[in-house]
Amino acid sequence: MYRMLVADDEQDICRLIQRYAQRDGFEVIAVGDGSEAVELCRKEDFDIIVMDVMMPDTDGFTACRMIKEIKDIPVLMLSARGTEYDKLFGFEVGVDDYVTKPFSPKELMARIKVIISRHSNSRPKDTHKITVSGIEIDTLGHNVYIDGEKTELTVKEYGILLYFIENKGIVLSRDKILNAVWGYDYFGDDRTVDWQIKLLRNKLGKYRNNIQTIRGVGYKFEAQS
């Protein structure tokens, strides 16, 4: 049985999610604030967290960042705001998916199942280290080093970088990247890829241009000195 933590100060939203999740066999615990969610994650393990952005005391973005420092639990963020800035900021702090209110409970559950599946399949399987130019990926620890300095990447940024390097020199469409990193059942659009690559490039520093934009097609990773 999967365990879900719902953090939202709107009790009606919590009850709605809880009802649909329990129908699908989930054990659901609901709290009304981000600080409660963080403290609960210190003590217990969950397979997925569904969290509202605007909450009293500790907002969802802050709580997500704090939780990611404690445990690797995927987070789906809920918000009444759906601006590009909000989504970019959410991905930057480690959010796995972003859903705007009002939402379809059935679609929400479908997204949750995809996130859990992708998260369980993304765990490292070997100790292989991959080095391209000054970028080194430790696939066992999911760590990335730029010129010997450890760089903190989100789960999606790491997945994109690894997929690029494994397919070095090959032009990859946005659909291919979505399918490889998010999964075939992802409900988002290809702008999600552009947002994540923008964030990834910023973290690659002088190697940002290794990720080349192929106009009208997608992206290609080329090692550059």
Backbone as CSV, one residue per row, in Angstrom:
resi,resn,N_x,N_y,N_z,CA_x,CA_y,CA_z,C_x,C_y,C_z
1,MET,0.840,-1.203,0.000,0.000,0.000,0.000,0.873,1.250,0.000
2,TYR,0.569,2.173,-0.907,1.308,3.429,-0.967,0.808,4.380,0.119
3,ARG,1.742,5.182,0.630,1.391,6.166,1.656,1.492,7.570,1.054
4,MET,0.431,8.340,1.218,0.377,9.699,0.683,0.223,10.696,1.818
5,LEU,0.976,11.793,1.732,0.820,12.910,2.658,0.220,14.079,1.887
6,VAL,-0.914,14.579,2.363,-1.559,15.743,1.760,-1.405,16.919,2.715
7,ALA,-0.861,18.036,2.200,-0.694,19.243,3.011,-1.451,20.386,2.343
8,ASP,-2.573,20.773,2.929,-3.399,21.838,2.370,-4.273,22.380,3.500
9,ASP,-4.360,23.720,3.606,-5.162,24.302,4.681,-6.645,24.333,4.340
10,GLU,-7.019,23.924,3.122,-8.430,23.814,2.759,-8.892,22.378,3.033
11,GLN,-9.703,22.211,4.042,-10.128,20.872,4.452,-10.921,20.164,3.360
12,ASP,-11.692,20.924,2.584,-12.468,20.302,1.502,-11.547,19.663,0.466
13,ILE,-10.429,20.331,0.167,-9.460,19.780,-0.786,-8.842,18.505,-0.216
14,CYS,-8.478,18.542,1.048,-7.881,17.360,1.684,-8.839,16.175,1.641
15,ARG,-10.097,16.435,1.956,-11.081,15.350,1.969,-11.317,14.795,0.561
16,LEU,-11.330,15.693,-0.435,-11.529,15.259,-1.823,-10.397,14.334,-2.274
17,ILE,-9.163,14.768,-2.033,-8.008,13.953,-2.431,-7.989,12.641,-1.657
18,GLN,-8.267,12.739,-0.372,-8.265,11.541,0.474,-9.276,10.513,-0.019
19,ARG,-10.464,10.986,-0.413,-11.513,10.073,-0.871,-11.093,9.323,-2.134
20,TYR,-10.542,10.042,-3.092,-10.136,9.410,-4.350,-8.902,8.526,-4.151
21,ALA,-7.973,8.970,-3.312,-6.758,8.183,-3.079,-7.070,6.880,-2.364
22,GLN,-7.948,6.936,-1.394,-8.314,5.720,-0.657,-9.033,4.718,-1.551
23,ARG,-9.801,5.207,-2.516,-10.449,4.313,-3.480,-9.408,3.522,-4.274
24,ASP,-8.247,4.151,-4.489,-7.172,3.495,-5.230,-6.205,2.753,-4.323
25,GLY,-6.567,2.586,-3.056,-5.767,1.776,-2.149,-4.667,2.498,-1.415
26,PHE,-4.668,3.827,-1.432,-3.633,4.594,-0.740,-3.994,4.775,0.737
27,GLU,-2.967,4.798,1.554,-3.138,5.271,2.934,-2.830,6.766,2.917
28,VAL,-3.726,7.581,3.419,-3.590,9.033,3.308,-3.566,9.683,4.690
29,ILE,-2.588,10.563,4.887,-2.518,11.390,6.083,-2.585,12.842,5.621
30,ALA,-3.423,13.642,6.233,-3.605,15.032,5.833,-3.203,15.972,6.961
31,VAL,-2.501,17.053,6.611,-2.134,18.109,7.558,-2.499,19.452,6.930
32,GLY,-2.527,20.495,7.748,-2.995,21.781,7.262,-1.934,22.824,7.054
33,ASP,-0.645,22.460,7.213,0.412,23.466,7.063,1.725,22.817,6.663
34,GLY,2.577,23.587,6.003,3.859,23.067,5.536,4.777,22.628,6.655
35,SER,4.759,23.352,7.774,5.632,22.976,8.890,5.222,21.624,9.467
36,GLU,3.912,21.357,9.500,3.447,20.046,9.955,3.925,18.950,9.011
37,ALA,3.902,19.234,7.720,4.343,18.251,6.733,5.826,17.937,6.915
38,VAL,6.637,18.969,7.145,8.081,18.760,7.330,8.340,17.900,8.561
39,GLU,7.692,18.236,9.674,7.904,17.488,10.913,7.448,16.042,10.770
40,LEU,6.356,15.814,10.051,5.864,14.451,9.858,6.838,13.646,9.007
41,CYS,7.448,14.295,8.012,8.403,13.603,7.145,9.692,13.253,7.882
42,ARG,9.995,13.985,8.935,11.164,13.635,9.755,10.942,12.309,10.471
43,LYS,9.679,12.011,10.778,9.365,10.835,11.583,8.885,9.644,10.757
44,GLU,8.250,9.927,9.608,7.625,8.855,8.841,8.039,8.921,7.373
45,ASP,7.797,7.818,6.651,8.106,7.750,5.232,6.818,7.775,4.411
46,PHE,6.902,8.417,3.242,5.769,8.494,2.338,6.237,8.222,0.909
47,ASP,5.315,7.752,0.089,5.624,7.498,-1.321,5.374,8.722,-2.185
48,ILE,4.523,9.632,-1.722,4.185,10.837,-2.485,3.651,11.891,-1.521
49,ILE,3.950,13.158,-1.834,3.394,14.280,-1.075,2.625,15.169,-2.044
50,VAL,1.394,15.497,-1.698,0.591,16.458,-2.460,0.467,17.697,-1.581
51,MET,1.012,18.828,-2.075,1.142,19.985,-1.205,0.649,21.260,-1.884
52,ASP,-0.116,22.042,-1.132,-0.566,23.343,-1.604,0.566,24.352,-1.461
53,VAL,0.572,25.371,-2.314,1.604,26.410,-2.223,1.296,27.368,-1.081
54,MET,0.096,27.948,-1.095,-0.248,28.987,-0.122,-0.839,28.364,1.134
55,MET,-0.018,28.329,2.196,-0.461,27.810,3.485,0.068,28.713,4.596
56,PRO,-0.617,28.767,5.733,-0.122,29.581,6.851,1.179,29.020,7.418
57,ASP,1.920,29.882,8.055,3.166,29.517,8.740,4.278,29.179,7.749
58,THR,4.200,28.035,7.076,5.235,27.623,6.117,4.575,27.298,4.779
59,ASP,4.975,28.010,3.721,4.368,27.786,2.408,4.887,26.491,1.784
60,GLY,4.228,26.056,0.715,4.561,24.781,0.090,5.952,24.722,-0.499
61,PHE,6.401,25.820,-1.123,7.739,25.835,-1.720,8.814,25.655,-0.650
62,THR,8.669,26.395,0.444,9.640,26.289,1.543,9.615,24.887,2.147
63,ALA,8.413,24.360,2.363,8.295,23.014,2.935,8.896,21.966,2.010
64,CYS,8.669,22.104,0.700,9.232,21.157,-0.261,10.754,21.160,-0.198
65,ARG,11.359,22.349,-0.161,12.821,22.441,-0.094,13.348,21.774,1.172
66,MET,12.678,22.001,2.285,13.112,21.423,3.554,12.973,19.907,3.549
67,ILE,11.889,19.409,2.979,11.673,17.957,2.926,12.718,17.288,2.041
68,LYS,13.032,17.908,0.892,14.010,17.338,-0.031,15.395,17.240,0.607
69,GLU,15.658,18.092,1.592,16.938,18.021,2.312,16.960,16.848,3.288
70,ILE,15.779,16.378,3.675,15.678,15.282,4.640,15.572,13.927,3.945
71,LYS,14.626,13.830,2.990,14.339,12.561,2.323,14.011,12.793,0.847
72,ASP,14.226,11.758,0.062,13.920,11.820,-1.366,12.488,11.334,-1.595
73,ILE,11.537,12.231,-1.340,10.118,11.916,-1.528,9.582,12.800,-2.647
74,PRO,8.962,12.232,-3.667,8.419,13.066,-4.748,7.288,13.950,-4.261
75,VAL,7.201,15.166,-4.833,6.211,16.150,-4.422,5.418,16.641,-5.627
76,LEU,4.104,16.589,-5.508,3.218,17.203,-6.494,2.631,18.453,-5.848
77,MET,2.853,19.603,-6.501,2.426,20.867,-5.921,1.078,21.300,-6.481
78,LEU,0.196,21.757,-5.585,-1.100,22.312,-5.967,-1.063,23.825,-5.773
79,SER,-1.683,24.556,-6.704,-1.720,25.999,-6.552,-2.856,26.597,-7.360
80,ALA,-3.407,27.685,-6.840,-4.417,28.422,-7.595,-3.744,29.307,-8.637
81,ARG,-2.415,29.455,-8.523,-1.667,30.267,-9.481,-0.921,29.348,-10.441
82,GLY,-1.008,29.651,-11.732,-0.355,28.795,-12.716,0.581,29.549,-13.626
83,THR,1.207,30.625,-13.102,2.103,31.419,-13.935,3.394,30.660,-14.214
84,GLU,4.070,31.068,-15.278,5.338,30.430,-15.630,6.350,30.587,-14.500
85,TYR,6.357,31.745,-13.848,7.302,31.983,-12.755,7.087,30.985,-11.626
86,ASP,5.816,30.795,-11.256,5.510,29.869,-10.163,5.976,28.453,-10.493
87,LYS,5.721,28.028,-11.740,6.118,26.671,-12.133,7.640,26.532,-12.163
88,LEU,8.323,27.536,-12.710,9.786,27.489,-12.749,10.363,27.426,-11.342
89,PHE,9.812,28.259,-10.453,10.304,28.266,-9.072,10.046,26.925,-8.411
90,GLY,8.882,26.345,-8.687,8.569,25.039,-8.127,9.541,23.970,-8.577
91,PHE,9.841,23.928,-9.876,10.793,22.940,-10.379,12.176,23.169,-9.785
92,GLU,12.511,24.434,-9.543,13.833,24.748,-9.007,14.016,24.220,-7.590
93,VAL,12.943,24.210,-6.802,13.055,23.714,-5.419,12.844,22.212,-5.332
94,GLY,12.567,21.563,-6.478,12.507,20.105,-6.477,11.139,19.496,-6.679
95,VAL,10.144,20.320,-7.042,8.802,19.791,-7.286,8.817,18.851,-8.494
96,ASP,8.117,17.731,-8.415,8.081,16.751,-9.497,6.973,17.025,-10.506
97,ASP,5.902,17.651,-10.069,4.811,18.010,-10.968,4.049,19.160,-10.334
98,TYR,3.295,19.888,-11.158,2.628,21.104,-10.711,1.221,21.111,-11.290
99,VAL,0.215,21.170,-10.431,-1.183,21.129,-10.863,-1.891,22.376,-10.347
100,THR,-2.620,23.050,-11.230,-3.336,24.248,-10.826,-4.776,23.917,-10.422
101,LYS,-5.280,24.662,-9.467,-6.655,24.528,-9.013,-7.566,25.388,-9.889
102,PRO,-8.804,24.973,-10.140,-9.410,23.687,-9.782,-8.855,22.556,-10.648
103,PHE,-8.897,21.342,-10.143,-8.303,20.216,-10.857,-9.267,19.040,-10.890
104,SER,-9.003,18.119,-11.792,-9.776,16.879,-11.878,-9.156,15.858,-10.925
105,PRO,-9.892,15.340,-9.948,-9.333,14.342,-9.022,-8.823,13.094,-9.743
106,LYS,-9.508,12.692,-10.816,-9.067,11.512,-11.558,-7.732,11.772,-12.250
107,GLU,-7.586,12.961,-12.842,-6.305,13.290,-13.483,-5.206,13.414,-12.437
108,LEU,-5.549,13.996,-11.287,-4.567,14.122,-10.208,-4.048,12.752,-9.803
109,MET,-4.924,11.773,-9.628,-4.505,10.436,-9.237,-3.664,9.788,-10.334
110,ALA,-4.009,10.042,-11.594,-3.206,9.494,-12.689,-1.790,10.069,-12.650
111,ARG,-1.673,11.359,-12.413,-0.350,11.994,-12.319,0.439,11.417,-11.134
112,ILE,-0.238,11.226,-10.016,0.415,10.701,-8.818,0.992,9.313,-9.082
113,LYS,0.243,8.470,-9.758,0.706,7.109,-10.045,1.912,7.120,-10.973
114,VAL,1.912,8.029,-11.950,3.057,8.145,-12.857,4.293,8.598,-12.086
115,ILE,4.130,9.578,-11.200,5.267,10.079,-10.413,5.858,8.961,-9.557
116,ILE,5.015,8.201,-8.881,5.496,7.117,-8.021,6.232,6.072,-8.849
117,SER,5.675,5.726,-10.012,6.308,4.732,-10.886,7.668,5.208,-11.371
118,ARG,7.725,6.458,-11.838,8.992,6.995,-12.340,10.026,7.097,-11.219
119,HIS,9.581,7.482,-10.039,10.504,7.639,-8.909,11.108,6.301,-8.500
120,SER,10.295,5.266,-8.473,10.799,3.945,-8.085,11.746,3.383,-9.136
121,ASN,11.526,3.726,-10.410,12.377,3.213,-11.491,13.645,4.017,-11.689
122,SER,13.727,5.196,-11.048,14.877,6.069,-11.271,15.996,5.852,-10.263
123,ARG,15.823,4.918,-9.364,16.858,4.698,-8.355,18.098,4.061,-8.977
124,PRO,19.275,4.435,-8.511,20.510,3.977,-9.133,20.682,2.459,-9.068
125,LYS,21.281,1.906,-10.106,21.449,0.453,-10.194,22.916,0.019,-10.218
126,ASP,23.868,0.938,-10.391,25.261,0.534,-10.446,26.152,1.652,-9.931
127,THR,27.470,1.402,-9.962,28.437,2.367,-9.450,29.152,3.080,-10.584
128,HIS,28.639,3.012,-11.777,29.313,3.575,-12.939,29.409,5.099,-12.847
129,LYS,30.553,5.621,-13.221,30.738,7.063,-13.277,30.942,7.478,-14.730
130,ILE,30.244,8.515,-15.140,30.314,9.008,-16.506,30.945,10.393,-16.477
131,THR,31.963,10.609,-17.309,32.632,11.904,-17.372,32.646,12.414,-18.803
132,VAL,32.150,13.629,-18.985,32.174,14.299,-20.283,32.648,15.722,-20.052
133,SER,33.721,16.099,-20.729,34.347,17.404,-20.496,34.635,17.520,-19.001
134,GLY,34.145,18.570,-18.368,34.364,18.724,-16.927,33.170,18.316,-16.104
135,ILE,32.244,17.570,-16.717,31.034,17.126,-16.024,31.176,15.652,-15.662
136,GLU,31.010,15.327,-14.395,31.069,13.931,-13.948,29.765,13.562,-13.264
137,ILE,29.199,12.420,-13.670,27.968,11.923,-13.050,28.271,10.619,-12.321
138,ASP,27.941,10.587,-11.040,28.030,9.370,-10.230,26.630,8.779,-10.180
139,THR,26.381,7.737,-10.976,25.018,7.187,-11.068,24.609,6.412,-9.823
140,LEU,25.558,6.025,-8.993,25.203,5.340,-7.747,24.610,6.319,-6.747
141,GLY,25.279,7.444,-6.587,24.825,8.436,-5.607,23.952,9.522,-6.191
142,HIS,23.728,9.466,-7.516,22.971,10.524,-8.195,23.605,11.887,-7.927
143,ASN,24.938,11.917,-7.937,25.665,13.157,-7.718,26.276,13.646,-9.019
144,VAL,26.353,14.963,-9.171,26.950,15.578,-10.361,28.031,16.544,-9.906
145,TYR,29.177,16.481,-10.580,30.305,17.348,-10.257,30.698,18.148,-11.495
146,ILE,30.874,19.453,-11.311,31.336,20.335,-12.374,32.751,20.778,-12.033
147,ASP,33.709,20.322,-12.826,35.129,20.609,-12.561,35.499,20.246,-11.123
148,GLY,34.987,19.112,-10.673,35.318,18.615,-9.339,34.456,19.150,-8.222
149,GLU,33.624,20.169,-8.495,32.760,20.754,-7.474,31.365,20.146,-7.580
150,LYS,30.836,19.655,-6.450,29.508,19.059,-6.460,28.450,20.112,-6.774
151,THR,27.533,19.769,-7.675,26.445,20.660,-8.071,25.118,20.018,-7.698
152,GLU,24.277,20.765,-7.015,22.987,20.232,-6.581,21.971,20.337,-7.711
153,LEU,21.485,19.186,-8.178,20.456,19.148,-9.203,19.192,18.520,-8.638
154,THR,18.039,18.936,-9.159,16.795,18.275,-8.795,16.738,16.919,-9.499
155,VAL,15.771,16.106,-9.125,15.634,14.783,-9.733,15.449,14.892,-11.242
156,LYS,14.616,15.832,-11.689,14.357,15.974,-13.121,15.576,16.523,-13.854
157,GLU,16.279,17.484,-13.261,17.491,18.022,-13.886,18.536,16.924,-14.050
158,TYR,18.686,16.102,-13.022,19.621,14.982,-13.100,19.219,14.020,-14.207
159,GLY,17.934,13.694,-14.270,17.461,12.758,-15.293,17.695,13.264,-16.698
160,ILE,17.463,14.560,-16.915,17.681,15.148,-18.237,19.155,15.120,-18.593
161,LEU,20.017,15.524,-17.654,21.452,15.545,-17.929,21.970,14.146,-18.256
162,LEU,21.562,13.149,-17.476,21.999,11.777,-17.729,21.517,11.294,-19.093
163,TYR,20.272,11.616,-19.432,19.722,11.205,-20.735,20.478,11.872,-21.873
164,PHE,20.818,13.154,-21.711,21.606,13.853,-22.730,22.963,13.190,-22.940
165,ILE,23.655,12.928,-21.834,25.011,12.391,-21.927,24.995,10.973,-22.483
166,GLU,24.001,10.186,-22.101,23.890,8.824,-22.641,23.584,8.831,-24.139
167,ASN,23.051,9.959,-24.629,22.713,10.082,-26.055,23.497,11.233,-26.689
168,LYS,24.745,11.374,-26.272,25.601,12.466,-26.740,25.686,12.498,-28.264
169,GLY,25.503,13.687,-28.831,25.609,13.866,-30.275,24.339,13.547,-31.039
170,ILE,23.289,13.080,-30.330,22.026,12.711,-30.983,21.003,13.812,-30.729
171,VAL,20.317,14.234,-31.778,19.267,15.237,-31.622,18.050,14.579,-30.970
172,LEU,17.583,15.159,-29.874,16.468,14.603,-29.108,15.296,15.577,-29.129
173,SER,14.147,15.101,-29.536,12.953,15.936,-29.536,12.461,16.125,-28.110
174,ARG,11.628,17.129,-27.914,11.049,17.351,-26.582,10.205,16.159,-26.159
175,ASP,9.487,15.561,-27.110,8.674,14.392,-26.781,9.535,13.240,-26.274
176,LYS,10.692,13.030,-26.910,11.591,11.957,-26.472,12.096,12.214,-25.057
177,ILE,12.421,13.473,-24.777,12.922,13.817,-23.442,11.816,13.629,-22.402
178,LEU,10.604,14.070,-22.735,9.472,13.867,-21.828,9.251,12.388,-21.543
179,ASN,9.256,11.586,-22.589,9.015,10.152,-22.429,10.095,9.483,-21.599
180,ALA,11.355,9.902,-21.807,12.476,9.266,-21.114,12.542,9.662,-19.642
181,VAL,12.253,10.929,-19.337,12.460,11.435,-17.985,11.176,11.461,-17.167
182,TRP,10.053,11.775,-17.809,8.777,11.865,-17.091,7.932,10.600,-17.251
183,GLY,8.092,9.918,-18.384,7.302,8.723,-18.639,6.251,8.970,-19.695
184,TYR,5.830,7.913,-20.352,4.891,8.017,-21.465,3.533,8.549,-21.053
185,ASP,3.162,8.414,-19.788,1.833,8.827,-19.345,1.803,10.229,-18.772
186,TYR,2.903,10.989,-18.942,2.935,12.342,-18.384,1.911,13.219,-19.080
187,PHE,1.203,14.054,-18.303,0.106,14.851,-18.842,0.536,16.269,-19.215
188,GLY,1.787,16.643,-18.966,2.221,18.000,-19.248,2.510,18.231,-20.716
189,ASP,3.053,19.426,-21.035,3.392,19.726,-22.419,4.894,19.923,-22.543
190,ASP,5.364,20.131,-23.798,6.806,20.177,-24.011,7.450,21.444,-23.465
191,ARG,6.662,22.438,-23.042,7.259,23.612,-22.404,7.900,23.243,-21.079
192,THR,7.412,22.188,-20.460,8.029,21.705,-19.219,9.492,21.372,-19.460
193,VAL,9.803,20.760,-20.605,11.187,20.429,-20.944,12.021,21.696,-21.054
194,ASP,11.487,22.705,-21.733,12.227,23.960,-21.908,12.540,24.606,-20.562
195,TRP,11.562,24.597,-19.651,11.784,25.184,-18.324,12.898,24.458,-17.580
196,GLN,12.848,23.138,-17.603,13.833,22.349,-16.863,15.229,22.515,-17.469
197,ILE,15.314,22.581,-18.788,16.619,22.738,-19.435,17.197,24.117,-19.144
198,LYS,16.352,25.124,-19.070,16.820,26.458,-18.697,17.471,26.431,-17.311
199,LEU,16.818,25.763,-16.368,17.368,25.652,-15.022,18.659,24.836,-15.015
200,LEU,18.680,23.742,-15.787,19.861,22.888,-15.847,21.049,23.633,-16.431
201,ARG,20.833,24.372,-17.503,21.920,25.145,-18.115,22.551,26.104,-17.113
202,ASN,21.723,26.752,-16.315,22.254,27.692,-15.322,23.193,27.004,-14.339
203,LYS,22.906,25.742,-14.027,23.728,25.023,-13.054,24.981,24.404,-13.668
204,LEU,25.023,24.298,-15.007,26.203,23.733,-15.668,27.309,24.764,-15.856
205,GLY,27.038,26.032,-15.558,28.064,27.049,-15.647,28.662,27.179,-17.039
206,LYS,29.983,27.078,-17.131,30.654,27.270,-18.426,30.356,26.161,-19.419
207,TYR,29.728,25.076,-18.950,29.369,23.976,-19.852,27.906,24.058,-20.299
208,ARG,27.266,25.196,-20.036,25.854,25.354,-20.400,25.624,25.186,-21.899
209,ASN,26.619,25.592,-22.703,26.460,25.501,-24.154,26.658,24.089,-24.698
210,ASN,27.009,23.142,-23.809,27.042,21.740,-24.244,25.638,21.282,-24.653
211,ILE,24.634,21.903,-24.059,23.249,21.614,-24.441,22.865,22.587,-25.548
212,GLN,22.777,22.092,-26.740,22.496,22.929,-27.903,21.012,22.854,-28.273
213,THR,20.432,24.011,-28.576,19.049,24.053,-29.053,19.040,23.843,-30.568
214,ILE,18.312,22.844,-31.019,18.163,22.585,-32.454,16.789,23.124,-32.842
215,ARG,16.785,24.291,-33.468,15.544,25.011,-33.736,14.538,24.154,-34.508
216,GLY,13.328,24.118,-33.989,12.256,23.388,-34.647,12.265,21.888,-34.400
217,VAL,13.297,21.410,-33.671,13.401,19.960,-33.434,13.461,19.640,-31.947
218,GLY,14.477,20.163,-31.262,14.646,19.838,-29.848,16.015,20.257,-29.354
219,TYR,16.765,19.303,-28.798,18.056,19.606,-28.191,19.075,18.515,-28.537
220,LYS,20.351,18.896,-28.410,21.448,17.953,-28.602,22.554,18.296,-27.614
221,PHE,23.174,17.253,-27.035,24.295,17.454,-26.124,25.599,17.156,-26.847
222,GLU,26.498,18.126,-26.862,27.811,17.961,-27.486,28.872,18.388,-26.499
223,ALA,29.897,17.542,-26.317,31.008,17.896,-25.438,31.821,19.003,-26.078
224,GLN,32.123,20.031,-25.299,32.920,21.161,-25.785,34.023,21.438,-24.794
225,SER,35.118,21.870,-25.291,36.265,22.182,-24.410,36.093,23.538,-23.772
